[in-house]
Amino acid sequence: MAAQEETGHSHCYDAIVVGAGIQGSFAAYWLAKRQQNTLLLEQFPLPHTRGSSHGQSRIIRSAYPQDYYTDMMGEAYRLWAELEAKTGTKLYRQTPTLFLGRQEDPEFQSYRQTMERYNIPGETFTPQALAQRFPGIRPCGGEMAVSDLSAGILYANKALQAVQDQFRHSGGTVRDGEKVLSILPGDLVTVTTSQGKYQAKRLVIAAGPWTSHLLVPLGLQLPLQPLRISVCYWKVKDHDQNRVAALERLPCFLAIKLSGEGHDIYGLPVDEYPGLVKICYHNGIPVDPDKPDQLSQTSADIQILEEFVSKYLPGLDPKPAVQERCIYTNTPDEDFVLDQHPHFRNMIIGAGFSGHGFKFAPVIGKILCELSLGEKPIYNLAPFQISRFSTLPKAVL
């Protein structure tokens, strides 16, 4: 390692990962496991709530309309279990996920077909059976459901801490509170931060909603849209014990296109806040990630949620008891970006996780590591390649 300069730290590494969210942390972990001297850079002091990886819970499930996602989930479950065993920390609890939808909806049918094709354990509910099994749900539009019995809840904050701890135990270095100011391409990539300068043979960029800030100066402008998402928690209307018990027994659910706005609504059972059910709208408001509070909390997405709760979950108070936020970084097709920079092959990009990437993080981190080392992952990465964006906006080097 080079001597420390007057302007700050200056070191050379095998690999640098920018962004200590769940994807970047797993990428760094895998690189360190592969005996790569790895630096993980994070612009905010850890832990923080500015990005997409904070919070207490995320849904994990096997069933997806797209086979290329379901193909990853077997390994994802195995790797989450390994991390849980290594750290002795409970990171997951099993609970079914219900896919609620109308019989004629093609996306709803695609979930059913995926479960049959992959032999994912589950149940199918008619509207009557759904209301009987889960009395907290009122399928007022004749909706039916299929359940993914392999599903569950990941404890997000604990998972992020666990993988960062394992990265450190594998010899990795974390520097938080260091904002990346510039990236200079080359056989040795030079990364200048607010605290110093670092070089590495390979670079992984997994900076969430700040990804475009880093890529545009490198000649690449991906169609990434940061969205502020309202994370809402809802209270049972009264203290009727039967009603409380019914709502607390709710599984995770994904209401497919039942909002009237063309986007899904998802929910998680009582866990984070006693007596409060977590329900969110899978869409948000475009936002500058450096100014997340510039928008009013009262917005169209809250109104959509209130209407959904009143209609389908009448036992809940129609106004949210707690409102928090997170940021999605969406691609136009809501598929990820897992690829090399088209001009600089020792730069790997993981981005655009579009609000559904957390569950895949152990596999995504492994893929980013393999791409960084010039290896070919076992998965079909065609859906995640940059080349699918046929008309990229121009950026100037």
C-alpha positions in Angstrom: 0.0 0.0 0.0 1.1 3.5 -0.8 2.0 6.0 1.9 -0.7 8.3 3.1 -0.7 11.6 1.4 -1.3 15.0 2.8 -4.6 15.3 1.0 -5.9 12.1 2.5 -5.8 8.4 2.0 -4.2 6.9 -1.1 -4.2 3.1 -1.5 -4.2 0.5 -4.3 -6.7 -2.4 -4.2 -7.6 -5.3 -6.4 -11.2 -4.1 -6.5 -13.3 -1.1 -5.4 -17.0 -1.2 -4.9 -18.9 2.1 -4.9 -22.1 1.9 -2.8 -22.6 -0.1 0.4 -26.3 -0.9 -0.1 -27.3 -4.6 -0.2 -26.1 -5.2 -3.8 -22.7 -3.4 -3.4 -22.1 -5.1 0.0 -22.7 -8.5 -1.4 -20.5 -7.8 -4.5 -17.7 -6.7 -2.1 -18.2 -9.7 0.1 -17.8 -12.1 -2.9 -14.8 -10.3 -4.1 -13.2 -10.5 -0.7 -14.0 -14.2 -0.5 -12.2 -14.7 -3.8 -9.0 -13.3 -2.2 -9.4 -9.9 -3.8 -8.1 -7.0 -1.7 -11.4 -5.0 -1.8 -12.5 -1.5 -0.7 -16.2 -0.8 -0.2 -17.0 3.0 -0.4 -20.1 4.6 0.9 -20.9 8.3 0.7 -23.0 8.4 3.9 -22.1 7.3 7.5 -23.4 3.8 8.1 -26.0 2.8 8.8 -28.3 5.3 6.9 -31.8 5.6 5.5 -31.0 7.6 2.3 -31.1 4.8 -0.2 -33.0 1.5 -1.0 -31.6 -1.0 1.5 -32.7 0.2 4.9 -35.8 -0.8 6.8 -36.8 -3.9 8.7 -38.5 -6.1 6.1 -38.6 -7.3 2.5 -40.6 -10.0 0.8 -38.7 -13.0 -0.5 -40.5 -15.3 -3.0 -39.8 -17.8 -5.7 -42.6 -17.1 -8.1 -42.1 -14.5 -10.9 -43.7 -14.0 -14.2 -40.2 -14.1 -15.8 -38.3 -17.4 -15.7 -35.0 -15.6 -15.5 -35.9 -14.3 -12.0 -37.3 -17.6 -10.7 -34.2 -19.3 -12.0 -32.1 -17.3 -9.5 -34.2 -17.9 -6.5 -33.1 -21.4 -5.6 -29.5 -20.2 -5.1 -30.7 -17.0 -3.4 -32.6 -19.0 -0.7 -29.5 -21.2 -0.2 -27.1 -18.2 0.1 -29.4 -16.4 2.5 -29.5 -19.5 4.7 -25.7 -19.8 4.6 -25.3 -16.1 5.7 -27.8 -16.8 8.5 -25.8 -19.8 9.7 -22.5 -18.0 9.4 -23.6 -15.0 11.4 -25.9 -16.8 13.9 -28.4 -14.0 13.1 -32.0 -14.7 12.2 -32.5 -13.0 8.8 -35.6 -14.7 7.5 -39.0 -16.0 8.6 -41.3 -18.1 6.5 -44.8 -16.9 5.6 -46.7 -17.4 2.4 -47.1 -14.7 -0.2 -50.5 -14.4 -1.8 -50.8 -13.2 -5.4 -54.2 -11.5 -5.6 -55.7 -10.9 -9.0 -58.5 -11.4 -11.4 -58.8 -14.7 -13.3 -58.6 -13.0 -16.7 -55.5 -11.0 -15.9 -52.4 -12.3 -17.9 -49.9 -11.3 -15.2 -51.9 -13.1 -12.5 -52.0 -16.2 -14.8 -48.3 -16.0 -15.4 -47.7 -16.4 -11.6 -49.9 -19.5 -11.6 -48.1 -20.9 -14.6 -44.6 -20.3 -13.1 -45.6 -22.1 -9.9 -46.8 -25.1 -11.9 -43.7 -25.1 -14.2 -41.2 -24.9 -11.3 -43.2 -27.1 -8.9 -43.3 -24.2 -6.4 -45.5 -25.3 -3.4 -48.7 -23.3 -3.2 -52.4 -23.2 -3.0 -55.1 -21.7 -5.2 -58.1 -19.9 -3.7 -61.4 -19.0 -5.2 -62.9 -15.7 -4.0 -65.0 -17.6 -1.5 -62.1 -19.7 -0.2 -59.8 -16.6 0.0 -62.3 -14.7 2.2 -62.8 -17.8 4.4 -59.1 -18.5 4.9 -58.1 -14.9 5.3 -61.1 -13.0 6.7 -59.1 -9.8 6.8 -59.2 -9.6 3.0 -62.4 -8.8 1.1 -62.2 -9.9 -2.5 -64.9 -7.4 -3.5 -64.2 -7.6 -7.2 -64.2 -11.4 -7.5 -60.5 -11.6 -7.1 -58.9 -15.0 -6.5 -55.4 -15.8 -5.2 -52.5 -18.2 -5.5 -50.0 -18.6 -2.7 -46.3 -19.1 -2.9 -45.6 -21.3 0.2 -41.8 -21.0 -0.2 -42.0 -17.2 0.5 -41.2 -15.3 3.6 -39.8 -12.0 5.0 -36.2 -10.9 5.0 -35.0 -8.7 7.9 -33.4 -6.0 5.7 -31.3 -4.0 8.3 -30.0 -7.2 9.9 -29.2 -8.7 6.5 -27.2 -5.6 5.4 -25.3 -5.5 8.7 -24.6 -9.3 8.5 -23.1 -9.2 5.0 -21.0 -6.1 5.8 -19.7 -7.9 8.9 -18.8 -10.9 6.8 -17.0 -8.7 4.3 -14.9 -7.2 7.0 -14.2 -10.7 8.4 -13.0 -11.7 5.0 -10.4 -9.0 5.0 -12.4 -6.2 3.2 -12.2 -2.5 4.0 -15.2 -0.3 4.5 -14.9 3.5 4.2 -18.2 5.3 4.9 -18.8 9.0 4.9 -16.7 9.3 1.7 -18.4 10.7 -1.3 -17.0 9.7 -4.7 -16.0 12.9 -6.6 -14.5 11.5 -9.7 -13.6 8.2 -11.5 -10.7 8.1 -13.9 -10.7 5.0 -16.2 -7.6 3.1 -17.0 -5.9 -0.3 -16.5 -5.9 1.0 -12.9 -9.1 2.8 -12.2 -8.6 5.9 -10.0 -11.4 6.9 -7.6 -11.2 10.2 -5.9 -13.4 10.8 -2.9 -13.9 13.5 -0.4 -11.3 11.9 1.8 -8.6 10.7 -0.6 -7.7 8.8 -3.7 -7.7 5.1 -4.4 -6.8 2.8 -7.4 -7.9 -0.6 -8.3 -7.7 -3.1 -11.2 -11.5 -3.4 -11.3 -14.4 -1.3 -10.2 -18.0 -2.2 -9.4 -20.6 0.6 -9.3 -23.7 -0.2 -7.3 -24.7 3.3 -6.2 -28.5 3.0 -6.3 -30.2 6.3 -7.2 -26.8 8.0 -7.5 -25.6 5.7 -10.2 -26.2 8.2 -13.0 -24.2 10.8 -11.2 -21.2 8.5 -11.6 -21.9 7.2 -15.0 -22.6 10.3 -17.0 -19.0 11.6 -16.6 -17.9 8.2 -17.9 -19.8 8.6 -21.1 -22.8 6.5 -20.2 -26.3 7.7 -19.5 -28.6 4.9 -18.6 -32.4 5.4 -18.4 -32.6 5.2 -14.6 -35.4 7.0 -12.7 -35.2 7.4 -9.0 -38.6 7.3 -7.4 -39.6 8.2 -3.8 -41.8 5.4 -2.4 -44.1 5.9 0.5 -43.7 3.1 3.0 -46.9 3.0 5.1 -48.1 1.2 8.1 -51.8 0.7 8.9 -53.6 0.2 12.2 -56.5 -2.1 13.0 -59.7 0.0 13.2 -60.8 -1.1 16.6 -59.9 -3.4 19.4 -62.1 -6.3 18.4 -59.9 -9.3 19.2 -61.2 -11.4 16.4 -60.6 -8.7 13.8 -57.1 -8.0 15.2 -56.2 -11.7 15.2 -57.5 -12.0 11.5 -55.4 -9.1 10.4 -52.3 -10.2 12.3 -52.6 -13.6 10.5 -52.4 -12.0 7.1 -49.6 -13.3 5.0 -47.5 -11.2 2.6 -49.5 -10.3 -0.5 -49.1 -8.8 -3.9 -52.3 -7.3 -5.3 -51.7 -7.4 -9.1 -53.1 -4.4 -10.9 -56.0 -3.9 -8.4 -55.2 -0.2 -7.7 -56.8 1.0 -10.9 -53.5 2.7 -11.8 -51.8 -0.2 -13.4 -49.3 -0.8 -10.6 -49.2 -3.4 -7.9 -49.7 -2.9 -4.2 -47.9 -5.2 -1.7 -48.3 -5.9 2.0 -46.4 -7.6 4.8 -48.0 -8.9 8.0 -47.6 -7.3 11.5 -43.9 -7.5 12.4 -42.0 -4.3 12.5 -44.4 -2.2 14.5 -46.7 -4.1 16.8 -50.3 -4.0 15.6 -49.4 -2.3 12.3 -49.6 -3.9 8.8 -47.1 -2.7 6.2 -48.8 -1.8 2.8 -47.0 0.0 0.0 -47.7 1.1 -3.6 -45.2 -0.3 -6.1 -44.8 3.1 -7.8 -43.6 6.5 -6.7 -42.8 10.1 -7.5 -39.7 11.1 -9.4 -37.2 12.5 -7.0 -33.7 13.9 -6.8 -32.0 11.5 -4.3 -30.0 14.4 -2.9 -33.3 16.2 -2.1 -35.7 13.4 -1.0 -37.8 15.7 1.2 -38.5 18.3 -1.5 -41.9 16.6 -2.1 -45.0 16.7 0.1 -45.9 13.5 2.0 -49.5 13.9 0.9 -49.5 12.6 -2.7 -51.4 10.5 -5.2 -49.7 7.3 -4.1 -51.1 7.7 -0.5 -54.6 8.3 -1.9 -54.3 5.1 -4.0 -53.3 3.2 -0.9 -56.1 4.6 1.1 -58.7 3.6 -1.5 -57.2 0.1 -1.7 -57.2 -0.4 2.1 -60.8 0.8 2.4 -61.9 -1.5 -0.4 -60.0 -4.7 0.2 -58.9 -4.5 3.9 -61.8 -2.8 5.6 -60.7 -3.9 9.1 -57.8 -1.4 8.8 -58.0 2.3 9.5 -58.1 3.9 6.0 -55.4 6.5 7.0 -51.8 5.3 7.5 -50.6 5.4 11.1 -46.9 5.7 10.1 -45.3 6.9 6.9 -41.6 6.3 6.0 -39.9 6.4 2.6 -37.3 4.6 0.5 -36.1 5.2 -3.0 -36.5 2.9 -6.0 -34.2 3.3 -9.0 -36.3 2.1 -11.9 -35.4 1.1 -15.5 -38.1 1.4 -18.2 -38.8 -2.3 -18.2 -38.1 -2.8 -14.4 -35.4 -5.3 -15.2 -32.0 -4.9 -13.6 -28.7 -3.7 -15.1 -25.9 -6.2 -14.6 -23.2 -5.5 -17.2 -19.9 -4.2 -18.1 -19.4 -0.5 -19.0 -19.5 -0.6 -22.9 -16.2 1.3 -23.1 -14.3 0.3 -20.0 -14.4 -3.5 -19.5 -12.9 -3.4 -15.9 -16.0 -1.3 -14.8 -19.1 -3.4 -13.8 -22.5 -1.8 -13.2 -25.3 -3.1 -10.9 -28.2 -0.8 -11.1 -31.9 -0.3 -11.7 -33.2 -2.8 -9.2 -36.7 -1.2 -9.5 -37.9 -2.1 -6.1 -37.6 -5.8 -6.3 -33.9 -6.6 -6.1 -33.3 -7.1 -2.4 -34.2 -10.8 -2.3 -31.7 -11.5 -5.1 -28.8 -9.7 -3.5 -26.6 -12.7 -2.7 -26.8 -13.9 -6.3 -26.5 -10.5 -7.8 -23.4 -9.8 -5.7 -21.9 -13.1 -6.9 -22.8 -12.2 -10.6 -21.1 -8.7 -10.2 -18.1 -10.3 -8.7 -17.8 -12.9 -11.5 -18.2 -10.2 -14.2 -15.6 -8.2 -12.5 -13.2 -11.1 -12.6 -13.9 -11.7 -16.3 -15.9 -14.9 -15.6 -19.2 -16.0 -17.2 -22.0 -16.4 -14.7 -24.3 -19.4 -15.0 -27.5 -17.3 -15.5 -29.0 -15.8 -18.5 -27.9 -12.1 -18.3 -29.4 -11.0 -21.7 -32.4 -9.3 -19.9 -29.9 -7.3 -17.9 -27.6 -6.0 -20.5 -27.1 -2.4 -21.3 -27.5 -3.0 -25.0 -31.3 -3.6 -24.6 -31.7 0.2 -24.3 -31.5 0.7 -28.0 -31.5 4.5 -27.9 -29.4 5.6 -25.0 -29.1 9.4 -24.3 -25.7 10.7 -25.3 -23.2 11.5 -22.7 -19.9 13.2 -23.3 -16.6 11.9 -21.8 
